[in-house]
Amino acid sequence: MQIHTRFSGELAATIGKHRFTLSLPQNATVGDLLDLLCQEYPDSTAKLRATVQIIAGRHVTLSESLTDGQEVAFLLPMAGG
């Protein structure tokens, strides 16, 4: 299945792109997608693991099942002061 990914500012700069599409097996989860991204972009693993994952405007857990054509946004939490 095809999963669309989107990355926020600093993470997109580190990875080198804001959006792209990946192929994953059926029954893949958000955790599977995150693991694949960490393998593809090992220098970004710490940042990827710190992200909040969003699907259709809602926070999801790593065990959330994915469906073909979904977009998963990876957003770095922001600290305020």
PyMOL Python script that loads the backbone (N, CA, C, O; Angstrom):
from pymol import cmd

cmd.read_pdbstr("""\
ATOM      1  N   MET A   1       0.846  -1.176   0.000  1.00  0.00           N
ATOM      2  CA  MET A   1       0.000   0.000   0.000  1.00  0.00           C
ATOM      3  C   MET A   1       0.889   1.236   0.000  1.00  0.00           C
ATOM      4  O   MET A   1       2.049   1.184   0.409  1.00  0.00           O
ATOM      5  N   GLN A   2       0.333   2.338  -0.460  1.00  0.00           N
ATOM      6  CA  GLN A   2       1.057   3.598  -0.557  1.00  0.00           C
ATOM      7  C   GLN A   2       0.658   4.504   0.615  1.00  0.00           C
ATOM      8  O   GLN A   2      -0.526   4.745   0.852  1.00  0.00           O
ATOM      9  N   ILE A   3       1.658   4.997   1.337  1.00  0.00           N
ATOM     10  CA  ILE A   3       1.426   5.901   2.461  1.00  0.00           C
ATOM     11  C   ILE A   3       2.163   7.203   2.181  1.00  0.00           C
ATOM     12  O   ILE A   3       3.349   7.198   1.853  1.00  0.00           O
ATOM     13  N   HIS A   4       1.459   8.307   2.311  1.00  0.00           N
ATOM     14  CA  HIS A   4       2.029   9.624   2.094  1.00  0.00           C
ATOM     15  C   HIS A   4       2.552  10.136   3.438  1.00  0.00           C
ATOM     16  O   HIS A   4       1.892   9.980   4.465  1.00  0.00           O
ATOM     17  N   THR A   5       3.723  10.738   3.427  1.00  0.00           N
ATOM     18  CA  THR A   5       4.311  11.264   4.653  1.00  0.00           C
ATOM     19  C   THR A   5       4.518  12.765   4.506  1.00  0.00           C
ATOM     20  O   THR A   5       4.740  13.278   3.410  1.00  0.00           O
ATOM     21  N   ARG A   6       4.440  13.456   5.641  1.00  0.00           N
ATOM     22  CA  ARG A   6       4.671  14.899   5.667  1.00  0.00           C
ATOM     23  C   ARG A   6       5.477  15.216   6.915  1.00  0.00           C
ATOM     24  O   ARG A   6       5.201  14.682   7.989  1.00  0.00           O
ATOM     25  N   PHE A   7       6.468  16.081   6.777  1.00  0.00           N
ATOM     26  CA  PHE A   7       7.365  16.420   7.879  1.00  0.00           C
ATOM     27  C   PHE A   7       7.350  17.912   8.130  1.00  0.00           C
ATOM     28  O   PHE A   7       7.234  18.707   7.197  1.00  0.00           O
ATOM     29  N   SER A   8       7.467  18.294   9.397  1.00  0.00           N
ATOM     30  CA  SER A   8       7.498  19.707   9.767  1.00  0.00           C
ATOM     31  C   SER A   8       8.900  20.273   9.620  1.00  0.00           C
ATOM     32  O   SER A   8       9.865  19.532   9.432  1.00  0.00           O
ATOM     33  N   GLY A   9       9.002  21.580   9.706  1.00  0.00           N
ATOM     34  CA  GLY A   9      10.192  22.383   9.513  1.00  0.00           C
ATOM     35  C   GLY A   9      11.557  21.757   9.683  1.00  0.00           C
ATOM     36  O   GLY A   9      12.176  21.345   8.702  1.00  0.00           O
ATOM     37  N   GLU A  10      12.039  21.679  10.918  1.00  0.00           N
ATOM     38  CA  GLU A  10      13.401  21.218  11.176  1.00  0.00           C
ATOM     39  C   GLU A  10      13.606  19.778  10.712  1.00  0.00           C
ATOM     40  O   GLU A  10      14.664  19.438  10.182  1.00  0.00           O
ATOM     41  N   LEU A  11      12.607  18.941  10.909  1.00  0.00           N
ATOM     42  CA  LEU A  11      12.719  17.548  10.476  1.00  0.00           C
ATOM     43  C   LEU A  11      12.774  17.460   8.957  1.00  0.00           C
ATOM     44  O   LEU A  11      13.554  16.681   8.410  1.00  0.00           O
ATOM     45  N   ALA A  12      11.966  18.240   8.282  1.00  0.00           N
ATOM     46  CA  ALA A  12      11.992  18.255   6.814  1.00  0.00           C
ATOM     47  C   ALA A  12      13.349  18.716   6.309  1.00  0.00           C
ATOM     48  O   ALA A  12      13.859  18.190   5.320  1.00  0.00           O
ATOM     49  N   ALA A  13      13.931  19.690   6.978  1.00  0.00           N
ATOM     50  CA  ALA A  13      15.253  20.183   6.580  1.00  0.00           C
ATOM     51  C   ALA A  13      16.310  19.100   6.772  1.00  0.00           C
ATOM     52  O   ALA A  13      17.208  18.957   5.942  1.00  0.00           O
ATOM     53  N   THR A  14      16.211  18.345   7.850  1.00  0.00           N
ATOM     54  CA  THR A  14      17.172  17.277   8.125  1.00  0.00           C
ATOM     55  C   THR A  14      17.051  16.140   7.116  1.00  0.00           C
ATOM     56  O   THR A  14      18.054  15.622   6.627  1.00  0.00           O
ATOM     57  N   ILE A  15      15.805  15.758   6.810  1.00  0.00           N
ATOM     58  CA  ILE A  15      15.559  14.659   5.863  1.00  0.00           C
ATOM     59  C   ILE A  15      15.798  15.124   4.427  1.00  0.00           C
ATOM     60  O   ILE A  15      16.233  14.343   3.580  1.00  0.00           O
ATOM     61  N   GLY A  16      15.516  16.383   4.163  1.00  0.00           N
ATOM     62  CA  GLY A  16      15.748  16.919   2.828  1.00  0.00           C
ATOM     63  C   GLY A  16      14.509  17.043   1.979  1.00  0.00           C
ATOM     64  O   GLY A  16      14.607  17.416   0.810  1.00  0.00           O
ATOM     65  N   LYS A  17      13.339  16.742   2.524  1.00  0.00           N
ATOM     66  CA  LYS A  17      12.086  16.906   1.797  1.00  0.00           C
ATOM     67  C   LYS A  17      10.932  17.035   2.778  1.00  0.00           C
ATOM     68  O   LYS A  17      10.993  16.536   3.902  1.00  0.00           O
ATOM     69  N   HIS A  18       9.886  17.709   2.338  1.00  0.00           N
ATOM     70  CA  HIS A  18       8.710  17.915   3.191  1.00  0.00           C
ATOM     71  C   HIS A  18       7.702  16.777   3.062  1.00  0.00           C
ATOM     72  O   HIS A  18       7.010  16.434   4.021  1.00  0.00           O
ATOM     73  N   ARG A  19       7.629  16.198   1.865  1.00  0.00           N
ATOM     74  CA  ARG A  19       6.619  15.154   1.596  1.00  0.00           C
ATOM     75  C   ARG A  19       7.196  14.101   0.658  1.00  0.00           C
ATOM     76  O   ARG A  19       8.009  14.403  -0.216  1.00  0.00           O
ATOM     77  N   PHE A  20       6.766  12.875   0.853  1.00  0.00           N
ATOM     78  CA  PHE A  20       7.016  11.821  -0.122  1.00  0.00           C
ATOM     79  C   PHE A  20       6.122  10.630   0.193  1.00  0.00           C
ATOM     80  O   PHE A  20       5.460  10.596   1.230  1.00  0.00           O
ATOM     81  N   THR A  21       6.109   9.661  -0.703  1.00  0.00           N
ATOM     82  CA  THR A  21       5.257   8.487  -0.569  1.00  0.00           C
ATOM     83  C   THR A  21       6.124   7.248  -0.439  1.00  0.00           C
ATOM     84  O   THR A  21       7.140   7.107  -1.119  1.00  0.00           O
ATOM     85  N   LEU A  22       5.704   6.353   0.448  1.00  0.00           N
ATOM     86  CA  LEU A  22       6.411   5.088   0.674  1.00  0.00           C
ATOM     87  C   LEU A  22       5.466   3.915   0.453  1.00  0.00           C
ATOM     88  O   LEU A  22       4.253   4.036   0.625  1.00  0.00           O
ATOM     89  N   SER A  23       6.034   2.794   0.074  1.00  0.00           N
ATOM     90  CA  SER A  23       5.256   1.555  -0.037  1.00  0.00           C
ATOM     91  C   SER A  23       5.464   0.737   1.229  1.00  0.00           C
ATOM     92  O   SER A  23       6.592   0.528   1.674  1.00  0.00           O
ATOM     93  N   LEU A  24       4.362   0.283   1.797  1.00  0.00           N
ATOM     94  CA  LEU A  24       4.391  -0.568   2.987  1.00  0.00           C
ATOM     95  C   LEU A  24       3.487  -1.768   2.751  1.00  0.00           C
ATOM     96  O   LEU A  24       2.564  -1.701   1.939  1.00  0.00           O
ATOM     97  N   PRO A  25       3.745  -2.866   3.455  1.00  0.00           N
ATOM     98  CA  PRO A  25       2.869  -4.024   3.303  1.00  0.00           C
ATOM     99  C   PRO A  25       1.489  -3.768   3.914  1.00  0.00           C
ATOM    100  O   PRO A  25       1.336  -2.906   4.779  1.00  0.00           O
ATOM    101  N   GLN A  26       0.510  -4.507   3.469  1.00  0.00           N
ATOM    102  CA  GLN A  26      -0.822  -4.436   4.079  1.00  0.00           C
ATOM    103  C   GLN A  26      -0.689  -4.721   5.571  1.00  0.00           C
ATOM    104  O   GLN A  26       0.211  -5.449   5.990  1.00  0.00           O
ATOM    105  N   ASN A  27      -1.582  -4.152   6.369  1.00  0.00           N
ATOM    106  CA  ASN A  27      -1.608  -4.333   7.823  1.00  0.00           C
ATOM    107  C   ASN A  27      -0.444  -3.650   8.534  1.00  0.00           C
ATOM    108  O   ASN A  27      -0.195  -3.934   9.705  1.00  0.00           O
ATOM    109  N   ALA A  28       0.272  -2.758   7.854  1.00  0.00           N
ATOM    110  CA  ALA A  28       1.348  -2.018   8.503  1.00  0.00           C
ATOM    111  C   ALA A  28       0.753  -1.013   9.490  1.00  0.00           C
ATOM    112  O   ALA A  28      -0.391  -0.580   9.350  1.00  0.00           O
ATOM    113  N   THR A  29       1.553  -0.657  10.483  1.00  0.00           N
ATOM    114  CA  THR A  29       1.138   0.298  11.503  1.00  0.00           C
ATOM    115  C   THR A  29       1.982   1.568  11.399  1.00  0.00           C
ATOM    116  O   THR A  29       2.953   1.626  10.644  1.00  0.00           O
ATOM    117  N   VAL A  30       1.597   2.567  12.162  1.00  0.00           N
ATOM    118  CA  VAL A  30       2.390   3.794  12.237  1.00  0.00           C
ATOM    119  C   VAL A  30       3.789   3.457  12.750  1.00  0.00           C
ATOM    120  O   VAL A  30       4.772   4.041  12.293  1.00  0.00           O
ATOM    121  N   GLY A  31       3.886   2.528  13.687  1.00  0.00           N
ATOM    122  CA  GLY A  31       5.192   2.094  14.202  1.00  0.00           C
ATOM    123  C   GLY A  31       6.056   1.473  13.114  1.00  0.00           C
ATOM    124  O   GLY A  31       7.265   1.700  13.072  1.00  0.00           O
ATOM    125  N   ASP A  32       5.440   0.692  12.235  1.00  0.00           N
ATOM    126  CA  ASP A  32       6.182   0.105  11.110  1.00  0.00           C
ATOM    127  C   ASP A  32       6.716   1.196  10.189  1.00  0.00           C
ATOM    128  O   ASP A  32       7.851   1.127   9.718  1.00  0.00           O
ATOM    129  N   LEU A  33       5.885   2.201   9.941  1.00  0.00           N
ATOM    130  CA  LEU A  33       6.301   3.327   9.106  1.00  0.00           C
ATOM    131  C   LEU A  33       7.456   4.074   9.762  1.00  0.00           C
ATOM    132  O   LEU A  33       8.431   4.422   9.097  1.00  0.00           O
ATOM    133  N   LEU A  34       7.347   4.320  11.055  1.00  0.00           N
ATOM    134  CA  LEU A  34       8.413   5.017  11.772  1.00  0.00           C
ATOM    135  C   LEU A  34       9.712   4.223  11.732  1.00  0.00           C
ATOM    136  O   LEU A  34      10.784   4.792  11.526  1.00  0.00           O
ATOM    137  N   ASP A  35       9.621   2.911  11.926  1.00  0.00           N
ATOM    138  CA  ASP A  35      10.819   2.065  11.853  1.00  0.00           C
ATOM    139  C   ASP A  35      11.474   2.144  10.476  1.00  0.00           C
ATOM    140  O   ASP A  35      12.697   2.232  10.372  1.00  0.00           O
ATOM    141  N   LEU A  36      10.667   2.113   9.428  1.00  0.00           N
ATOM    142  CA  LEU A  36      11.187   2.212   8.065  1.00  0.00           C
ATOM    143  C   LEU A  36      11.877   3.552   7.838  1.00  0.00           C
ATOM    144  O   LEU A  36      12.950   3.609   7.236  1.00  0.00           O
ATOM    145  N   LEU A  37      11.269   4.618   8.315  1.00  0.00           N
ATOM    146  CA  LEU A  37      11.872   5.941   8.172  1.00  0.00           C
ATOM    147  C   LEU A  37      13.204   6.029   8.921  1.00  0.00           C
ATOM    148  O   LEU A  37      14.155   6.639   8.432  1.00  0.00           O
ATOM    149  N   CYS A  38      13.268   5.424  10.098  1.00  0.00           N
ATOM    150  CA  CYS A  38      14.521   5.432  10.870  1.00  0.00           C
ATOM    151  C   CYS A  38      15.609   4.639  10.147  1.00  0.00           C
ATOM    152  O   CYS A  38      16.786   4.992  10.222  1.00  0.00           O
ATOM    153  N   GLN A  39      15.227   3.581   9.454  1.00  0.00           N
ATOM    154  CA  GLN A  39      16.200   2.811   8.671  1.00  0.00           C
ATOM    155  C   GLN A  39      16.681   3.621   7.464  1.00  0.00           C
ATOM    156  O   GLN A  39      17.868   3.617   7.139  1.00  0.00           O
ATOM    157  N   GLU A  40      15.750   4.313   6.806  1.00  0.00           N
ATOM    158  CA  GLU A  40      16.083   5.093   5.611  1.00  0.00           C
ATOM    159  C   GLU A  40      16.871   6.359   5.938  1.00  0.00           C
ATOM    160  O   GLU A  40      17.696   6.806   5.141  1.00  0.00           O
ATOM    161  N   TYR A  41      16.616   6.932   7.103  1.00  0.00           N
ATOM    162  CA  TYR A  41      17.241   8.195   7.504  1.00  0.00           C
ATOM    163  C   TYR A  41      17.846   8.056   8.904  1.00  0.00           C
ATOM    164  O   TYR A  41      17.367   8.681   9.850  1.00  0.00           O
ATOM    165  N   PRO A  42      18.898   7.237   9.041  1.00  0.00           N
ATOM    166  CA  PRO A  42      19.453   6.959  10.376  1.00  0.00           C
ATOM    167  C   PRO A  42      19.952   8.199  11.111  1.00  0.00           C
ATOM    168  O   PRO A  42      19.928   8.226  12.342  1.00  0.00           O
ATOM    169  N   ASP A  43      20.397   9.211  10.402  1.00  0.00           N
ATOM    170  CA  ASP A  43      20.852  10.441  11.065  1.00  0.00           C
ATOM    171  C   ASP A  43      19.693  11.221  11.682  1.00  0.00           C
ATOM    172  O   ASP A  43      19.913  12.119  12.495  1.00  0.00           O
ATOM    173  N   SER A  44      18.477  10.887  11.305  1.00  0.00           N
ATOM    174  CA  SER A  44      17.292  11.583  11.817  1.00  0.00           C
ATOM    175  C   SER A  44      16.516  10.754  12.829  1.00  0.00           C
ATOM    176  O   SER A  44      15.427  11.151  13.241  1.00  0.00           O
ATOM    177  N   THR A  45      17.054   9.612  13.235  1.00  0.00           N
ATOM    178  CA  THR A  45      16.318   8.705  14.117  1.00  0.00           C
ATOM    179  C   THR A  45      15.863   9.374  15.406  1.00  0.00           C
ATOM    180  O   THR A  45      14.703   9.225  15.791  1.00  0.00           O
ATOM    181  N   ALA A  46      16.737  10.101  16.079  1.00  0.00           N
ATOM    182  CA  ALA A  46      16.358  10.733  17.349  1.00  0.00           C
ATOM    183  C   ALA A  46      15.202  11.711  17.143  1.00  0.00           C
ATOM    184  O   ALA A  46      14.268  11.743  17.944  1.00  0.00           O
ATOM    185  N   LYS A  47      15.258  12.498  16.090  1.00  0.00           N
ATOM    186  CA  LYS A  47      14.173  13.445  15.810  1.00  0.00           C
ATOM    187  C   LYS A  47      12.892  12.722  15.419  1.00  0.00           C
ATOM    188  O   LYS A  47      11.807  13.090  15.870  1.00  0.00           O
ATOM    189  N   LEU A  48      13.013  11.694  14.581  1.00  0.00           N
ATOM    190  CA  LEU A  48      11.831  10.938  14.178  1.00  0.00           C
ATOM    191  C   LEU A  48      11.143  10.299  15.382  1.00  0.00           C
ATOM    192  O   LEU A  48       9.916  10.309  15.475  1.00  0.00           O
ATOM    193  N   ARG A  49      11.927   9.747  16.296  1.00  0.00           N
ATOM    194  CA  ARG A  49      11.367   9.095  17.490  1.00  0.00           C
ATOM    195  C   ARG A  49      10.721  10.104  18.440  1.00  0.00           C
ATOM    196  O   ARG A  49       9.905   9.727  19.281  1.00  0.00           O
ATOM    197  N   ALA A  50      11.078  11.375  18.314  1.00  0.00           N
ATOM    198  CA  ALA A  50      10.515  12.412  19.178  1.00  0.00           C
ATOM    199  C   ALA A  50       9.249  13.040  18.602  1.00  0.00           C
ATOM    200  O   ALA A  50       8.631  13.884  19.251  1.00  0.00           O
ATOM    201  N   THR A  51       8.855  12.641  17.397  1.00  0.00           N
ATOM    202  CA  THR A  51       7.711  13.280  16.743  1.00  0.00           C
ATOM    203  C   THR A  51       6.376  12.835  17.328  1.00  0.00           C
ATOM    204  O   THR A  51       6.258  11.810  18.000  1.00  0.00           O
ATOM    205  N   VAL A  52       5.381  13.663  17.035  1.00  0.00           N
ATOM    206  CA  VAL A  52       3.987  13.323  17.257  1.00  0.00           C
ATOM    207  C   VAL A  52       3.448  12.946  15.889  1.00  0.00           C
ATOM    208  O   VAL A  52       3.651  13.680  14.921  1.00  0.00           O
ATOM    209  N   GLN A  53       2.767  11.814  15.794  1.00  0.00           N
ATOM    210  CA  GLN A  53       2.236  11.369  14.512  1.00  0.00           C
ATOM    211  C   GLN A  53       0.758  11.756  14.424  1.00  0.00           C
ATOM    212  O   GLN A  53      -0.013  11.552  15.362  1.00  0.00           O
ATOM    213  N   ILE A  54       0.388  12.315  13.282  1.00  0.00           N
ATOM    214  CA  ILE A  54      -0.963  12.828  13.063  1.00  0.00           C
ATOM    215  C   ILE A  54      -1.538  12.205  11.793  1.00  0.00           C
ATOM    216  O   ILE A  54      -0.884  12.183  10.750  1.00  0.00           O
ATOM    217  N   ILE A  55      -2.765  11.700  11.892  1.00  0.00           N
ATOM    218  CA  ILE A  55      -3.516  11.221  10.720  1.00  0.00           C
ATOM    219  C   ILE A  55      -4.877  11.903  10.755  1.00  0.00           C
ATOM    220  O   ILE A  55      -5.600  11.824  11.748  1.00  0.00           O
ATOM    221  N   ALA A  56      -5.214  12.566   9.670  1.00  0.00           N
ATOM    222  CA  ALA A  56      -6.520  13.234   9.539  1.00  0.00           C
ATOM    223  C   ALA A  56      -6.809  14.151  10.723  1.00  0.00           C
ATOM    224  O   ALA A  56      -7.931  14.192  11.228  1.00  0.00           O
ATOM    225  N   GLY A  57      -5.783  14.887  11.163  1.00  0.00           N
ATOM    226  CA  GLY A  57      -5.976  15.863  12.217  1.00  0.00           C
ATOM    227  C   GLY A  57      -6.002  15.330  13.635  1.00  0.00           C
ATOM    228  O   GLY A  57      -6.288  16.084  14.565  1.00  0.00           O
ATOM    229  N   ARG A  58      -5.712  14.051  13.826  1.00  0.00           N
ATOM    230  CA  ARG A  58      -5.719  13.512  15.193  1.00  0.00           C
ATOM    231  C   ARG A  58      -4.417  12.794  15.507  1.00  0.00           C
ATOM    232  O   ARG A  58      -3.801  12.163  14.648  1.00  0.00           O
ATOM    233  N   HIS A  59      -4.022  12.914  16.772  1.00  0.00           N
ATOM    234  CA  HIS A  59      -2.826  12.215  17.236  1.00  0.00           C
ATOM    235  C   HIS A  59      -3.106  10.722  17.225  1.00  0.00           C
ATOM    236  O   HIS A  59      -4.194  10.289  17.606  1.00  0.00           O
ATOM    237  N   VAL A  60      -2.129   9.931  16.787  1.00  0.00           N
ATOM    238  CA  VAL A  60      -2.308   8.482  16.749  1.00  0.00           C
ATOM    239  C   VAL A  60      -1.156   7.807  17.490  1.00  0.00           C
ATOM    240  O   VAL A  60      -0.096   8.399  17.695  1.00  0.00           O
ATOM    241  N   THR A  61      -1.386   6.567  17.884  1.00  0.00           N
ATOM    242  CA  THR A  61      -0.352   5.783  18.548  1.00  0.00           C
ATOM    243  C   THR A  61       0.418   4.987  17.505  1.00  0.00           C
ATOM    244  O   THR A  61      -0.005   4.877  16.355  1.00  0.00           O
ATOM    245  N   LEU A  62       1.543   4.440  17.916  1.00  0.00           N
ATOM    246  CA  LEU A  62       2.355   3.641  16.998  1.00  0.00           C
ATOM    247  C   LEU A  62       1.652   2.358  16.577  1.00  0.00           C
ATOM    248  O   LEU A  62       2.016   1.762  15.563  1.00  0.00           O
ATOM    249  N   SER A  63       0.653   1.923  17.338  1.00  0.00           N
ATOM    250  CA  SER A  63      -0.063   0.692  16.989  1.00  0.00           C
ATOM    251  C   SER A  63      -1.225   0.932  16.021  1.00  0.00           C
ATOM    252  O   SER A  63      -1.902  -0.013  15.617  1.00  0.00           O
ATOM    253  N   GLU A  64      -1.454   2.178  15.655  1.00  0.00           N
ATOM    254  CA  GLU A  64      -2.536   2.529  14.713  1.00  0.00           C
ATOM    255  C   GLU A  64      -2.286   1.873  13.356  1.00  0.00           C
ATOM    256  O   GLU A  64      -1.202   2.000  12.787  1.00  0.00           O
ATOM    257  N   SER A  65      -3.292   1.174  12.847  1.00  0.00           N
ATOM    258  CA  SER A  65      -3.189   0.548  11.530  1.00  0.00           C
ATOM    259  C   SER A  65      -3.310   1.593  10.434  1.00  0.00           C
ATOM    260  O   SER A  65      -4.068   2.555  10.562  1.00  0.00           O
ATOM    261  N   LEU A  66      -2.569   1.401   9.369  1.00  0.00           N
ATOM    262  CA  LEU A  66      -2.605   2.298   8.224  1.00  0.00           C
ATOM    263  C   LEU A  66      -3.445   1.701   7.113  1.00  0.00           C
ATOM    264  O   LEU A  66      -3.580   0.483   7.002  1.00  0.00           O
ATOM    265  N   THR A  67      -4.009   2.574   6.293  1.00  0.00           N
ATOM    266  CA  THR A  67      -4.741   2.126   5.113  1.00  0.00           C
ATOM    267  C   THR A  67      -4.154   2.807   3.886  1.00  0.00           C
ATOM    268  O   THR A  67      -3.581   3.893   3.978  1.00  0.00           O
ATOM    269  N   ASP A  68      -4.302   2.166   2.755  1.00  0.00           N
ATOM    270  CA  ASP A  68      -3.738   2.669   1.509  1.00  0.00           C
ATOM    271  C   ASP A  68      -4.172   4.099   1.247  1.00  0.00           C
ATOM    272  O   ASP A  68      -5.353   4.432   1.353  1.00  0.00           O
ATOM    273  N   GLY A  69      -3.206   4.941   0.905  1.00  0.00           N
ATOM    274  CA  GLY A  69      -3.483   6.315   0.537  1.00  0.00           C
ATOM    275  C   GLY A  69      -3.501   7.309   1.688  1.00  0.00           C
ATOM    276  O   GLY A  69      -3.643   8.509   1.454  1.00  0.00           O
ATOM    277  N   GLN A  70      -3.359   6.838   2.932  1.00  0.00           N
ATOM    278  CA  GLN A  70      -3.359   7.759   4.068  1.00  0.00           C
ATOM    279  C   GLN A  70      -2.124   8.639   4.073  1.00  0.00           C
ATOM    280  O   GLN A  70      -1.075   8.271   3.544  1.00  0.00           O
ATOM    281  N   GLU A  71      -2.267   9.815   4.684  1.00  0.00           N
ATOM    282  CA  GLU A  71      -1.124  10.690   4.915  1.00  0.00           C
ATOM    283  C   GLU A  71      -0.847  10.700   6.411  1.00  0.00           C
ATOM    284  O   GLU A  71      -1.761  10.868   7.218  1.00  0.00           O
ATOM    285  N   VAL A  72       0.422  10.518   6.777  1.00  0.00           N
ATOM    286  CA  VAL A  72       0.851  10.585   8.163  1.00  0.00           C
ATOM    287  C   VAL A  72       1.791  11.771   8.274  1.00  0.00           C
ATOM    288  O   VAL A  72       2.802  11.845   7.576  1.00  0.00           O
ATOM    289  N   ALA A  73       1.448  12.701   9.160  1.00  0.00           N
ATOM    290  CA  ALA A  73       2.306  13.856   9.412  1.00  0.00           C
ATOM    291  C   ALA A  73       3.165  13.566  10.636  1.00  0.00           C
ATOM    292  O   ALA A  73       2.681  13.028  11.632  1.00  0.00           O
ATOM    293  N   PHE A  74       4.441  13.924  10.554  1.00  0.00           N
ATOM    294  CA  PHE A  74       5.378  13.762  11.660  1.00  0.00           C
ATOM    295  C   PHE A  74       5.769  15.164  12.114  1.00  0.00           C
ATOM    296  O   PHE A  74       6.476  15.881  11.406  1.00  0.00           O
ATOM    297  N   LEU A  75       5.305  15.542  13.290  1.00  0.00           N
ATOM    298  CA  LEU A  75       5.524  16.892  13.784  1.00  0.00           C
ATOM    299  C   LEU A  75       6.382  16.854  15.038  1.00  0.00           C
ATOM    300  O   LEU A  75       6.134  16.062  15.947  1.00  0.00           O
ATOM    301  N   LEU A  76       7.383  17.707  15.082  1.00  0.00           N
ATOM    302  CA  LEU A  76       8.204  17.818  16.286  1.00  0.00           C
ATOM    303  C   LEU A  76       7.464  18.673  17.297  1.00  0.00           C
ATOM    304  O   LEU A  76       6.929  19.725  16.949  1.00  0.00           O
ATOM    305  N   PRO A  77       7.428  18.223  18.563  1.00  0.00           N
ATOM    306  CA  PRO A  77       6.770  19.048  19.579  1.00  0.00           C
ATOM    307  C   PRO A  77       7.521  20.363  19.755  1.00  0.00           C
ATOM    308  O   PRO A  77       8.734  20.436  19.557  1.00  0.00           O
ATOM    309  N   MET A  78       6.782  21.387  20.126  1.00  0.00           N
ATOM    310  CA  MET A  78       7.396  22.705  20.314  1.00  0.00           C
ATOM    311  C   MET A  78       7.373  23.032  21.795  1.00  0.00           C
ATOM    312  O   MET A  78       6.422  22.709  22.506  1.00  0.00           O
ATOM    313  N   ALA A  79       8.419  23.668  22.238  1.00  0.00           N
ATOM    314  CA  ALA A  79       8.490  24.119  23.623  1.00  0.00           C
ATOM    315  C   ALA A  79       8.295  25.624  23.648  1.00  0.00           C
ATOM    316  O   ALA A  79       8.769  26.348  22.773  1.00  0.00           O
ATOM    317  N   GLY A  80       7.606  26.063  24.644  1.00  0.00           N
ATOM    318  CA  GLY A  80       7.380  27.490  24.769  1.00  0.00           C
ATOM    319  C   GLY A  80       8.003  28.030  26.039  1.00  0.00           C
ATOM    320  O   GLY A  80       8.474  27.272  26.887  1.00  0.00           O
ATOM    321  N   GLY A  81       8.001  29.301  26.157  1.00  0.00           N
ATOM    322  CA  GLY A  81       8.584  29.869  27.363  1.00  0.00           C
ATOM    323  C   GLY A  81       7.993  31.208  27.676  1.00  0.00           C
ATOM    324  O   GLY A  81       8.373  31.834  28.667  1.00  0.00           O
TER     325      GLY A  81
END
""", "prot")
cmd.dss("prot")
cmd.show_as("cartoon", "prot")
cmd.util.cbc("prot")
cmd.orient("prot")
